[in-house]
Amino acid sequence: MSSPNIVHKKRLIVLLFTTSIVLFLLIFRIGWIQIVKGENYRRLAHVQQTRDIPIPAKRGIIYDRNGKELAISASTNTVWARPAEILASEKGEEITKELASILEKDENEIKDKVLKKNVGLIKVEKWIDKEKADAIRKAKLAGIWVAEDNRRYYPFGNFAAHILGHTTDDNRGLVGIELEYDKYLSGLPGRWIKNTDAVGRQLPYGTEKYYEPEDGLNVVLTMDETIQHFVEKAVDATVAQTQAKKVMAIVMDPKTGDILAMASKPDFDPNDPRTPIAEGAKREYEVLDTKGKQKLWNEMWRNPIISDTYEPGSTFKLITSAAGLEEGVIEPNSPFYCSGSITVAGQKIRCWRYYNPHGAQTFTQGVQNSCNPVFIEVGQRLGVEKYYKYIEAFGFTKLTGIDLPGEGGSIVQNQGNVGPVELATISFGHGISVTPMQLINAISAIGNDGKLMKPRIVKELVDNTGNVIHRFEPKMIRQVLSEKTANELRLIMETVVTEGSGKSAYIPGYRIGGKTGTADKIENGRYAKGKVYSSFVALAPIDDPKLAVLVVVDEPQGVHFGSLTAAPAVHDILQDSLRYLDVEPKYNEKEAETYAKQEIVVPEVRNLSLQDASKVLINQGLQLDTEPATVEDPKVLVVDQFPKPGAKVPEKSIIILYLKNDGE
């Protein structure tokens, strides 16, 4: 056997060194993976072998101030799929076919969803009914799960839509209270965690954990569901009577700043927020492109009471009156004269009744007549600086701070740019734009002995056991007027209803104070001919105000005056609401002869069918209204009523019956 030559020896040495280097690199790599990067790879392996299915938290309930459920979370089911597990089962076609059959969906649509590669978890179908969920569970389809879910449900449909708002498909607040208090309502989602192999099959000896979701907090509103019902009924009637583009109404407690009701029509159904309610608008919506639909949604969901400004017209004369009385430049009996117009800095400004001037009148009569020259003279006596002090004090230069999203600010001219003509027009409510919320809050200060309150719509946050987690207390912003001035002005407001332009708001037995308003509408920076805002604002009872009400009618057709369009709606709201609040009518001798009626004890009609309940009420000399308003089955059950059984009401009073619905 020949000995290895030098060439062979060199090859062996090279091979030895190469092998040693490779082994060294492998050892280094193994050490790098196991020691340096070991923790990271263990984490990645854990993630790959773990399936984490989210379990949505139950969204908190929204209640009215008396515990009536306005928004709830209904239990439902959602279908999930693991594409990798379906593909590994080699029965993908059969699985998708059976799943499509159960869900009553197109097979190709389901196939496109669940047979995607490189996708971990797919949400196949949301909010399926119990029968379909049970059928899927019974079928035991590989890679298909049915998990519990929650869907937001609004039992009264479009009732209080602009207050409540609505949620997205993922149960996140989008507008209204749902958005403003989303972080409290949402809760914390749960998790279903289990160990699986590479294709998603659950490991027989793997761990499985289920973390319960934590429900959201419940929100209790200051809103009163019954008063909201009265407001919506009055607003609907005003829309029908005036054929207006929009009607807005708000009711506030002057003493606390609590919003008791707020409605704007047209509105939307939070259960189906993207589809307009009116048939004409629905047909228009169907042919819109994406951009057009987005614009329509924004307009439909926008709450104009807090977001939009308008020229308040003569209702703003109450602010001018308050400033004049407080500063002592006028008294209730101060003399004025109306010749039909007044000249300011060389410009003639007419009274609304220029064709038949009011002539000699006191200041109180000037308020009753809503005479422009009277308020122009009051503004001149005050001067710009003093007048603007009250515009700011009443809150017109800042947001009110109402706890709803999207609050808009007023349009107030810079004080330095206000000359004699601008001061004159602002004094009777033109040349200044405010939100309805700002105006009702300012008028409420007159009803609260001069104290301006911060408006609030949420009273407290409570958990599911009824414990109060946080209470939002009433907050006074500032003292705007003296108690004496506020009392004087309220008495003047009362004469507007008893003797002046607000007679449509008169209610026998109740002392009502109010003010009408009509202002031309501004479009594209100019006053639009023939388009107006008609409004009426009121306090009641005037000696101890419990309610402040504002109704604004946008573009009424035909008659434009607030005294004939908005005041009747305020009358209806106050008449129903004062009775509901147990404010007893106090008839004077003349009223008692004409209006006092026999009192009737309200019978018990709960748990009767609507058909039977209506017979009982009619036989007792009472009338009825239902919630919801549209009823298809006369045998539907009455679950609640207002007033409650045993209450005494005048004959022909309306009893509201709350009917059982699918959500109960």
TIFIDREN-403392 format. One record per residue (C-alpha): residue in three letters; x, y, z. Coordinates in steps of 0.02 Angstrom, whole numbers. Layout:
residues N
NODE  resn      xx      yy      zz
NODE   ALA       X       Y       Z
...
This chain:
residues 664
NODE  resn      xx      yy      zz
NODE   MET       0       0       0
NODE   SER      76     164     -54
NODE   SER      90     306      72
NODE   PRO     -10     467      40
NODE   ASN      83     594     -59
NODE   ILE      96     778     -22
NODE   VAL     -58     821    -129
NODE   HIS    -169     703     -32
NODE   LYS    -105     772     133
NODE   LYS    -145     949      80
NODE   ARG    -322     897      29
NODE   LEU    -350     813     198
NODE   ILE    -290     969     289
NODE   VAL    -406    1081     186
NODE   LEU    -550     961     216
NODE   LEU    -512     959     403
NODE   PHE    -509    1149     414
NODE   THR    -667    1166     307
NODE   THR    -760    1040     413
NODE   SER    -701    1123     573
NODE   ILE    -757    1295     512
NODE   VAL    -928    1228     458
NODE   LEU    -951    1140     625
NODE   PHE    -898    1298     716
NODE   LEU   -1023    1402     616
NODE   LEU   -1162    1276     650
NODE   ILE   -1121    1275     835
NODE   PHE   -1120    1466     834
NODE   ARG   -1286    1470     740
NODE   ILE   -1366    1347     860
NODE   GLY   -1303    1449    1006
NODE   TRP   -1368    1609     926
NODE   ILE   -1540    1531     899
NODE   GLN   -1554    1446    1068
NODE   ILE   -1467    1571    1180
NODE   VAL   -1469    1744    1101
NODE   LYS   -1633    1730    1003
NODE   GLY   -1711    1588    1102
NODE   GLU   -1841    1693    1191
NODE   ASN   -1897    1775    1028
NODE   TYR   -1918    1608     937
NODE   ARG   -2011    1534    1084
NODE   ARG   -2130    1681    1075
NODE   LEU   -2154    1658     887
NODE   ALA   -2187    1472     910
NODE   HIS   -2315    1511    1044
NODE   VAL   -2403    1636     930
NODE   GLN   -2403    1509     786
NODE   GLN   -2476    1373     896
NODE   THR   -2604    1483     983
NODE   ARG   -2774    1532     915
NODE   ASP   -2846    1688     995
NODE   ILE   -3030    1720     954
NODE   PRO   -3097    1887    1019
NODE   ILE   -3259    1886    1120
NODE   PRO   -3343    2057    1111
NODE   ALA   -3394    2141    1273
NODE   LYS   -3576    2181    1300
NODE   ARG   -3601    2366    1271
NODE   GLY   -3679    2463    1414
NODE   ILE   -3863    2507    1415
NODE   ILE   -3922    2686    1388
NODE   TYR   -4066    2732    1505
NODE   ASP   -4176    2884    1519
NODE   ARG   -4179    2974    1687
NODE   ASN   -4314    2854    1752
NODE   GLY   -4230    2692    1700
NODE   LYS   -4316    2665    1533
NODE   GLU   -4203    2566    1414
NODE   LEU   -4166    2666    1257
NODE   ALA   -4017    2569    1187
NODE   ILE   -3973    2389    1231
NODE   SER   -3856    2253    1170
NODE   ALA   -3949    2101    1106
NODE   SER   -3858    1933    1112
NODE   THR   -3822    1858     942
NODE   ASN   -3693    1748     854
NODE   THR   -3550    1775     731
NODE   VAL   -3472    1643     616
NODE   TRP   -3281    1632     609
NODE   ALA   -3171    1525     496
NODE   ARG   -2990    1462     498
NODE   PRO   -2943    1443     312
NODE   ALA   -2786    1339     347
NODE   GLU   -2886    1209     443
NODE   ILE   -3020    1200     307
NODE   LEU   -2889    1174     171
NODE   ALA   -2798    1042     275
NODE   SER   -2959     943     296
NODE   GLU   -2965     913     107
NODE   LYS   -3154     942     116
NODE   GLY   -3154    1126      76
NODE   GLU   -3284    1113     -61
NODE   GLU   -3405    1014      49
NODE   ILE   -3380    1131     197
NODE   THR   -3412    1290      97
NODE   LYS   -3563    1212      12
NODE   GLU   -3645    1161     176
NODE   LEU   -3601    1326     261
NODE   ALA   -3674    1425     117
NODE   SER   -3833    1321     126
NODE   ILE   -3856    1353     312
NODE   LEU   -3820    1540     296
NODE   GLU   -3927    1552     139
NODE   LYS   -3783    1635      47
NODE   ASP   -3706    1614    -124
NODE   GLU   -3582    1469    -121
NODE   ASN   -3450    1563    -220
NODE   GLU   -3460    1709     -99
NODE   ILE   -3428    1595      49
NODE   LYS   -3289    1504     -45
NODE   ASP   -3200    1667     -81
NODE   LYS   -3205    1710     103
NODE   VAL   -3153    1548     188
NODE   LEU   -3031    1469      64
NODE   LYS   -2902    1609      65
NODE   LYS   -2723    1558      94
NODE   ASN   -2607    1648     215
NODE   VAL   -2753    1716     315
NODE   GLY   -2766    1672     499
NODE   LEU   -2946    1705     552
NODE   ILE   -3094    1761     446
NODE   LYS   -3259    1835     504
NODE   VAL   -3382    1748     388
NODE   GLU   -3551    1816     441
NODE   LYS   -3606    1933     581
NODE   TRP   -3763    1925     688
NODE   ILE   -3844    1764     629
NODE   ASP   -4001    1701     715
NODE   LYS   -4004    1559     841
NODE   GLU   -4073    1429     718
NODE   LYS   -3928    1454     597
NODE   ALA   -3801    1456     738
NODE   ASP   -3868    1291     807
NODE   ALA   -3865    1213     632
NODE   ILE   -3681    1261     606
NODE   ARG   -3632    1192     777
NODE   LYS   -3726    1030     740
NODE   ALA   -3639    1012     571
NODE   LYS   -3466    1015     656
NODE   LEU   -3380    1090     504
NODE   ALA   -3191    1085     512
NODE   GLY   -3116    1258     534
NODE   ILE   -3285    1342     569
NODE   TRP   -3332    1418     738
NODE   VAL   -3485    1506     802
NODE   ALA   -3445    1633     938
NODE   GLU   -3561    1735    1046
NODE   ASP   -3579    1916     993
NODE   ASN   -3681    2070    1035
NODE   ARG   -3779    2184     922
NODE   ARG   -3838    2358     968
NODE   TYR   -4026    2373     969
NODE   TYR   -4138    2526     991
NODE   PRO   -4310    2468    1050
NODE   PHE   -4402    2627     995
NODE   GLY   -4326    2643     821
NODE   ASN   -4295    2824     772
NODE   PHE   -4348    2888     944
NODE   ALA   -4218    3013    1011
NODE   ALA   -4103    2966     867
NODE   HIS   -3998    3125     873
NODE   ILE   -3970    3105    1060
NODE   LEU   -3928    2920    1062
NODE   GLY   -3832    2913     898
NODE   HIS   -3782    2739     838
NODE   THR   -3635    2620     823
NODE   THR   -3529    2545     686
NODE   ASP   -3540    2362     637
NODE   ASP   -3400    2332     763
NODE   ASN   -3503    2407     904
NODE   ARG   -3402    2567     916
NODE   GLY   -3494    2731     944
NODE   LEU   -3511    2836     787
NODE   VAL   -3619    2986     836
NODE   GLY   -3720    3050     983
NODE   ILE   -3706    2978    1158
NODE   GLU   -3639    2817    1082
NODE   LEU   -3485    2914    1024
NODE   GLU   -3466    3039    1167
NODE   TYR   -3470    2903    1301
NODE   ASP   -3397    2762    1195
NODE   LYS   -3251    2729    1314
NODE   TYR   -3373    2696    1457
NODE   LEU   -3503    2600    1357
NODE   SER   -3380    2487    1264
NODE   GLY   -3313    2380    1405
NODE   LEU   -3163    2262    1383
NODE   PRO   -3171    2118    1256
NODE   GLY   -3140    1939    1311
NODE   ARG   -3031    1804    1230
NODE   TRP   -3046    1619    1185
NODE   ILE   -2869    1552    1178
NODE   LYS   -2820    1373    1128
NODE   ASN   -2666    1278    1065
NODE   THR   -2670    1213     886
NODE   ASP   -2554    1130     762
NODE   ALA   -2486    1211     603
NODE   VAL   -2652    1193     510
NODE   GLY   -2761    1253     652
NODE   ARG   -2818    1087     727
NODE   GLN   -2837    1095     916
NODE   LEU   -2701     997    1006
NODE   PRO   -2774     856    1114
NODE   TYR   -2661     898    1261
NODE   GLY   -2649    1085    1231
NODE   THR   -2712    1219    1348
NODE   GLU   -2876    1310    1322
NODE   LYS   -2926    1469    1413
NODE   TYR   -3082    1575    1404
NODE   TYR   -3074    1752    1470
NODE   GLU   -3245    1827    1504
NODE   PRO   -3274    1998    1425
NODE   GLU   -3303    2143    1545
NODE   ASP   -3467    2230    1507
NODE   GLY   -3471    2417    1479
NODE   LEU   -3545    2541    1602
NODE   ASN   -3725    2595    1584
NODE   VAL   -3763    2778    1546
NODE   VAL   -3911    2864    1629
NODE   LEU   -3971    3017    1533
NODE   THR   -4053    3174    1600
NODE   MET   -4179    3150    1459
NODE   ASP   -4355    3101    1510
NODE   GLU   -4426    2972    1391
NODE   THR   -4604    3032    1417
NODE   ILE   -4565    3216    1383
NODE   GLN   -4461    3161    1233
NODE   HIS   -4617    3072    1170
NODE   PHE   -4718    3233    1188
NODE   VAL   -4584    3331    1095
NODE   GLU   -4570    3208     951
NODE   LYS   -4759    3203     931
NODE   ALA   -4766    3394     924
NODE   VAL   -4621    3405     803
NODE   ASP   -4697    3275     687
NODE   ALA   -4861    3372     688
NODE   THR   -4770    3535     649
NODE   VAL   -4678    3456     502
NODE   ALA   -4843    3393     432
NODE   GLN   -4931    3560     456
NODE   THR   -4795    3678     394
NODE   GLN   -4710    3564     265
NODE   ALA   -4547    3634     335
NODE   LYS   -4375    3576     282
NODE   LYS   -4331    3541     463
NODE   VAL   -4406    3565     636
NODE   MET   -4303    3568     795
NODE   ALA   -4360    3567     977
NODE   ILE   -4273    3561    1144
NODE   VAL   -4335    3557    1324
NODE   MET   -4223    3603    1470
NODE   ASP   -4240    3613    1658
NODE   PRO   -4185    3794    1693
NODE   LYS   -4133    3756    1873
NODE   THR   -4009    3617    1832
NODE   GLY   -3966    3633    1648
NODE   ASP   -4034    3457    1619
NODE   ILE   -4088    3420    1441
NODE   LEU   -4258    3337    1462
NODE   ALA   -4293    3313    1277
NODE   MET   -4217    3354    1108
NODE   ALA   -4281    3312     935
NODE   SER   -4246    3361     756
NODE   LYS   -4346    3300     607
NODE   PRO   -4312    3224     484
NODE   ASP   -4206    3098     578
NODE   PHE   -4149    2917     556
NODE   ASP   -4171    2744     632
NODE   PRO   -4014    2695     731
NODE   ASN   -4054    2512     695
NODE   ASP   -4027    2548     509
NODE   PRO   -3939    2718     511
NODE   ARG   -3883    2722     330
NODE   THR   -4056    2706     253
NODE   PRO   -4166    2862     255
NODE   ILE   -4339    2842     331
NODE   ALA   -4439    2946     208
NODE   GLU   -4483    2853      48
NODE   GLY   -4431    2997     -65
NODE   ALA   -4261    3013      19
NODE   LYS   -4242    2823      13
NODE   ARG   -4266    2819    -176
NODE   GLU   -4142    2962    -196
NODE   TYR   -4016    2871     -85
NODE   GLU   -4022    2713    -191
NODE   VAL   -3951    2801    -346
NODE   LEU   -3814    2899    -257
NODE   ASP   -3630    2858    -277
NODE   THR   -3517    2829    -126
NODE   LYS   -3473    3012    -107
NODE   GLY   -3656    3063    -119
NODE   LYS   -3707    2934      12
NODE   GLN   -3571    2994     130
NODE   LYS   -3636    3172     114
NODE   LEU   -3814    3116     146
NODE   TRP   -3761    3016     300
NODE   ASN   -3668    3163     374
NODE   GLU   -3818    3275     350
NODE   MET   -3939    3145     417
NODE   TRP   -3837    3106     574
NODE   ARG   -3788    3286     611
NODE   ASN   -3878    3357     763
NODE   PRO   -3925    3534     707
NODE   ILE   -3978    3586     882
NODE   ILE   -3798    3585     941
NODE   SER   -3701    3591     778
NODE   ASP   -3788    3720     667
NODE   THR   -3809    3907     690
NODE   TYR   -3954    4018     637
NODE   GLU   -4007    4199     658
NODE   PRO   -4123    4194     811
NODE   GLY   -4223    4346     758
NODE   SER   -4343    4417     886
NODE   THR   -4311    4281    1017
NODE   PHE   -4143    4369    1042
NODE   LYS   -4236    4525    1095
NODE   LEU   -4250    4443    1267
NODE   ILE   -4061    4458    1282
NODE   THR   -4070    4642    1235
NODE   SER   -4211    4663    1361
NODE   ALA   -4112    4578    1498
NODE   ALA   -3961    4689    1469
NODE   GLY   -4066    4848    1464
NODE   LEU   -4160    4807    1624
NODE   GLU   -4003    4753    1716
NODE   GLU   -3907    4910    1667
NODE   GLY   -4055    5021    1712
NODE   VAL   -4070    5104    1542
NODE   ILE   -4252    5048    1534
NODE   GLU   -4394    4997    1649
NODE   PRO   -4548    4893    1607
NODE   ASN   -4652    5052    1588
NODE   SER   -4521    5157    1496
NODE   PRO   -4605    5253    1352
NODE   PHE   -4559    5221    1169
NODE   TYR   -4630    5274    1002
NODE   CYS   -4634    5176     838
NODE   SER   -4658    5274     677
NODE   GLY   -4632    5120     570
NODE   SER   -4444    5143     548
NODE   ILE   -4290    5217     628
NODE   THR   -4138    5296     546
NODE   VAL   -3967    5237     607
NODE   ALA   -3807    5316     537
NODE   GLY   -3903    5373     384
NODE   GLN   -3982    5202     353
NODE   LYS   -4168    5173     374
NODE   ILE   -4214    5014     469
NODE   ARG   -4398    4967     465
NODE   CYS   -4507    4888     596
NODE   TRP   -4587    4724     540
NODE   ARG   -4753    4818     547
NODE   TYR   -4693    4971     454
NODE   TYR   -4857    4980     357
NODE   ASN   -4956    5006     520
NODE   PRO   -4836    5080     651
NODE   HIS   -4859    5034     834
NODE   GLY   -4853    5217     888
NODE   ALA   -4835    5260    1073
NODE   GLN   -4801    5109    1184
NODE   THR   -4715    5057    1344
NODE   PHE   -4563    4944    1342
NODE   THR   -4672    4797    1397
NODE   GLN   -4790    4831    1251
NODE   GLY   -4639    4844    1137
NODE   VAL   -4590    4666    1187
NODE   GLN   -4770    4608    1159
NODE   ASN   -4770    4690     987
NODE   SER   -4591    4633     949
NODE   CYS   -4559    4810     887
NODE   ASN   -4386    4828     808
NODE   PRO   -4363    5016     840
NODE   VAL   -4388    4989    1027
NODE   PHE   -4244    4866    1036
NODE   ILE   -4133    4970     923
NODE   GLU   -4153    5113    1046
NODE   VAL   -4115    4999    1194
NODE   GLY   -3956    4942    1106
NODE   GLN   -3907    5123    1076
NODE   ARG   -3932    5166    1259
NODE   LEU   -3823    5020    1310
NODE   GLY   -3683    5050    1186
NODE   VAL   -3573    4918    1106
NODE   GLU   -3461    4884    1256
NODE   LYS   -3600    4855    1383
NODE   TYR   -3706    4758    1259
NODE   TYR   -3563    4640    1216
NODE   LYS   -3532    4612    1401
NODE   TYR   -3702    4527    1409
NODE   ILE   -3681    4434    1245
NODE   GLU   -3526    4357    1322
NODE   ALA   -3604    4333    1495
NODE   PHE   -3752    4237    1421
NODE   GLY   -3626    4118    1338
NODE   PHE   -3643    4167    1155
NODE   THR   -3456    4186    1125
NODE   LYS   -3409    4011    1185
NODE   LEU   -3469    3832    1170
NODE   THR   -3595    3780    1301
NODE   GLY   -3496    3622    1341
NODE   ILE   -3645    3506    1315
NODE   ASP   -3585    3326    1326
NODE   LEU   -3627    3280    1147
NODE   PRO   -3504    3273    1001
NODE   GLY   -3495    3403     863
NODE   GLU   -3549    3560     954
NODE   GLY   -3536    3712     843
NODE   GLY   -3493    3890     892
NODE   SER   -3589    4050     863
NODE   ILE   -3547    4181     732
NODE   VAL   -3528    4345     826
NODE   GLN   -3450    4498     748
NODE   ASN   -3289    4562     826
NODE   GLN   -3333    4698     948
NODE   GLY   -3208    4817     867
NODE   ASN   -3298    4802     700
NODE   VAL   -3472    4839     767
NODE   GLY   -3536    5010     715
NODE   PRO   -3706    5093     744
NODE   VAL   -3794    4992     607
NODE   GLU   -3721    4825     664
NODE   LEU   -3769    4863     845
NODE   ALA   -3946    4905     788
NODE   THR   -3971    4743     691
NODE   ILE   -3897    4633     828
NODE   SER   -4015    4712     954
NODE   PHE   -4164    4633     866
NODE   GLY   -4080    4466     825
NODE   HIS   -4005    4493     652
NODE   GLY   -3820    4497     610
NODE   ILE   -3782    4366     741
NODE   SER   -3795    4176     724
NODE   VAL   -3809    4058     873
NODE   THR   -3848    3875     900
NODE   PRO   -4019    3826     970
NODE   MET   -3925    3753    1118
NODE   GLN   -3842    3920    1157
NODE   LEU   -4008    4011    1147
NODE   ILE   -4108    3892    1257
NODE   ASN   -3968    3892    1385
NODE   ALA   -3967    4083    1390
NODE   ILE   -4157    4093    1407
NODE   SER   -4149    3962    1545
NODE   ALA   -4039    4082    1644
NODE   ILE   -4186    4204    1645
NODE   GLY   -4293    4064    1716
NODE   ASN   -4161    4022    1847
NODE   ASP   -4155    4193    1930
NODE   GLY   -4009    4248    1822
NODE   LYS   -3898    4095    1849
NODE   LEU   -3822    4021    1690
NODE   MET   -3802    3832    1703
NODE   LYS   -3694    3714    1602
NODE   PRO   -3811    3604    1499
NODE   ARG   -3794    3417    1525
NODE   ILE   -3871    3264    1443
NODE   VAL   -3793    3127    1552
NODE   LYS   -3839    3111    1735
NODE   GLU   -3731    2966    1793
NODE   LEU   -3635    2807    1750
NODE   VAL   -3691    2647    1835
NODE   ASP   -3634    2465    1831
NODE   ASN   -3744    2313    1803
NODE   THR   -3783    2297    1989
NODE   GLY   -3847    2475    1998
NODE   ASN   -3696    2551    2085
NODE   VAL   -3663    2732    2034
NODE   ILE   -3485    2740    1968
NODE   HIS   -3489    2926    1929
NODE   ARG   -3620    3061    1948
NODE   PHE   -3619    3220    1844
NODE   GLU   -3679    3358    1957
NODE   PRO   -3765    3517    1895
NODE   LYS   -3639    3657    1870
NODE   MET   -3672    3844    1877
NODE   ILE   -3564    3945    1757
NODE   ARG   -3600    4121    1818
NODE   GLN   -3731    4243    1882
NODE   VAL   -3785    4340    1727
NODE   LEU   -3929    4442    1797
NODE   SER   -3994    4493    1965
NODE   GLU   -4144    4399    2031
NODE   LYS   -4246    4560    2020
NODE   THR   -4209    4583    1833
NODE   ALA   -4247    4400    1796
NODE   ASN   -4415    4413    1884
NODE   GLU   -4460    4574    1792
NODE   LEU   -4416    4499    1624
NODE   ARG   -4516    4341    1656
NODE   LEU   -4670    4446    1694
NODE   ILE   -4644    4539    1531
NODE   MET   -4628    4372    1441
NODE   GLU   -4795    4319    1517
NODE   THR   -4882    4470    1440
NODE   VAL   -4819    4414    1268
NODE   VAL   -4925    4256    1289
NODE   THR   -5076    4336    1373
NODE   GLU   -5084    4498    1272
NODE   GLY   -4954    4494    1133
NODE   SER   -4895    4390     986
NODE   GLY   -4875    4227    1083
NODE   LYS   -5058    4190    1117
NODE   SER   -5046    4023    1028
NODE   ALA   -4942    3960    1175
NODE   TYR   -5075    4006    1304
NODE   ILE   -5130    3862    1415
NODE   PRO   -5278    3888    1533
NODE   GLY   -5226    3869    1715
NODE   TYR   -5041    3890    1681
NODE   ARG   -4935    4048    1679
NODE   ILE   -4829    4040    1520
NODE   GLY   -4700    4166    1465
NODE   GLY   -4629    4168    1289
NODE   LYS   -4561    4260    1139
NODE   THR   -4588    4236     953
NODE   GLY   -4452    4249     822
NODE   THR   -4442    4257     632
NODE   ALA   -4278    4284     540
NODE   ASP   -4226    4275     358
NODE   LYS   -4114    4129     317
NODE   ILE   -3936    4155     255
NODE   GLU   -3875    4048     108
NODE   ASN   -3706    4072      24
NODE   GLY   -3675    4229     127
NODE   ARG   -3838    4315      77
NODE   TYR   -4016    4322     141
NODE   ALA   -4121    4199      42
NODE   LYS   -4285    4274     -17
NODE   GLY   -4438    4187      54
NODE   LYS   -4338    4070     168
NODE   VAL   -4349    4099     354
NODE   TYR   -4323    4023     525
NODE   SER   -4481    4036     631
NODE   SER   -4461    4005     816
NODE   PHE   -4539    4019     987
NODE   VAL   -4455    4008    1158
NODE   ALA   -4550    3989    1322
NODE   LEU   -4531    3970    1510
NODE   ALA   -4664    3888    1620
NODE   PRO   -4735    3912    1747
NODE   ILE   -4672    4090    1742
NODE   ASP   -4675    4113    1932
NODE   ASP   -4569    3956    1961
NODE   PRO   -4501    3894    1794
NODE   LYS   -4482    3706    1780
NODE   LEU   -4467    3699    1591
NODE   ALA   -4383    3801    1455
NODE   VAL   -4439    3756    1279
NODE   LEU   -4373    3811    1109
NODE   VAL   -4448    3761     941
NODE   VAL   -4366    3815     778
NODE   VAL   -4451    3787     610
NODE   ASP   -4332    3790     461
NODE   GLU   -4415    3853     299
NODE   PRO   -4600    3835     341
NODE   GLN   -4710    3842     187
NODE   GLY   -4852    3967     183
NODE   VAL   -4865    4064     347
NODE   HIS   -4692    4113     411
NODE   PHE   -4727    4191     581
NODE   GLY   -4661    4098     734
NODE   SER   -4823    4141     824
NODE   LEU   -4917    4029     702
NODE   THR   -4788    3894     661
NODE   ALA   -4680    3864     816
NODE   ALA   -4790    3928     958
NODE   PRO   -4926    3793     936
NODE   ALA   -4792    3658     953
NODE   VAL   -4727    3740    1113
NODE   HIS   -4907    3745    1176
NODE   ASP   -4928    3557    1149
NODE   ILE   -4761    3514    1228
NODE   LEU   -4794    3620    1383
NODE   GLN   -4973    3562    1404
NODE   ASP   -4924    3378    1406
NODE   SER   -4761    3401    1503
NODE   LEU   -4830    3511    1643
NODE   ARG   -4968    3387    1674
NODE   TYR   -4841    3245    1673
NODE   LEU   -4734    3338    1801
NODE   ASP   -4887    3354    1913
NODE   VAL   -4891    3543    1899
NODE   GLU   -5072    3576    1947
NODE   PRO   -5167    3705    1842
NODE   LYS   -5225    3857    1939
NODE   TYR   -5377    3928    1851
NODE   ASN   -5431    4105    1880
NODE   GLU   -5617    4135    1897
NODE   LYS   -5645    4162    1711
NODE   GLU   -5541    4011    1660
NODE   ALA   -5627    3899    1787
NODE   GLU   -5796    3933    1708
NODE   THR   -5734    3894    1534
NODE   TYR   -5598    3763    1551
NODE   ALA   -5613    3667    1714
NODE   LYS   -5664    3489    1674
NODE   GLN   -5717    3340    1775
NODE   GLU   -5569    3238    1836
NODE   ILE   -5562    3053    1793
NODE   VAL   -5462    2917    1881
NODE   VAL   -5348    2831    1756
NODE   PRO   -5393    2645    1745
NODE   GLU   -5268    2501    1744
NODE   VAL   -5242    2439    1566
NODE   ARG   -5069    2360    1576
NODE   ASN   -5059    2178    1520
NODE   LEU   -5216    2202    1415
NODE   SER   -5216    2195    1226
NODE   LEU   -5217    2362    1136
NODE   GLN   -5392    2324    1075
NODE   ASP   -5459    2293    1251
NODE   ALA   -5361    2437    1329
NODE   SER   -5431    2561    1203
NODE   LYS   -5610    2507    1243
NODE   VAL   -5580    2534    1430
NODE   LEU   -5506    2707    1404
NODE   ILE   -5637    2767    1281
NODE   ASN   -5777    2708    1397
NODE   GLN   -5698    2814    1534
NODE   GLY   -5698    2969    1423
NODE   LEU   -5511    2965    1390
NODE   GLN   -5408    2965    1230
NODE   LEU   -5251    2865    1191
NODE   ASP   -5088    2869    1097
NODE   THR   -4965    2726    1072
NODE   GLU   -4778    2702    1073
NODE   PRO   -4727    2646     944
NODE   ALA   -4851    2751     846
NODE   THR   -4879    2622     707
NODE   VAL   -4969    2463     761
NODE   GLU   -5011    2319     646
NODE   ASP   -5082    2195     773
NODE   PRO   -5226    2261     881
NODE   LYS   -5197    2117    1002
NODE   VAL   -5021    2174    1046
NODE   LEU   -4994    2183    1235
NODE   VAL   -4987    2346    1334
NODE   VAL   -4831    2337    1444
NODE   ASP   -4839    2512    1522
NODE   GLN   -4945    2668    1525
NODE   PHE   -4937    2852    1567
NODE   PRO   -5012    2923    1674
NODE   LYS   -5005    2775    1793
NODE   PRO   -5165    2692    1856
NODE   GLY   -5249    2792    1994
NODE   ALA   -5192    2963    1933
NODE   LYS   -5326    3096    1912
NODE   VAL   -5334    3184    1743
NODE   PRO   -5461    3296    1655
NODE   GLU   -5585    3211    1540
NODE   LYS   -5527    3182    1360
NODE   SER   -5345    3176    1419
NODE   ILE   -5225    3071    1315
NODE   ILE   -5158    2913    1395
NODE   ILE   -4995    2848    1318
NODE   LEU   -4987    2659    1300
NODE   TYR   -4817    2575    1281
NODE   LEU   -4833    2417    1178
NODE   LYS   -4733    2257    1179
NODE   ASN   -4608    2245    1037
NODE   ASP   -4490    2115     964
NODE   GLY   -4346    2175    1071
NODE   GLU   -4434    2139    1235
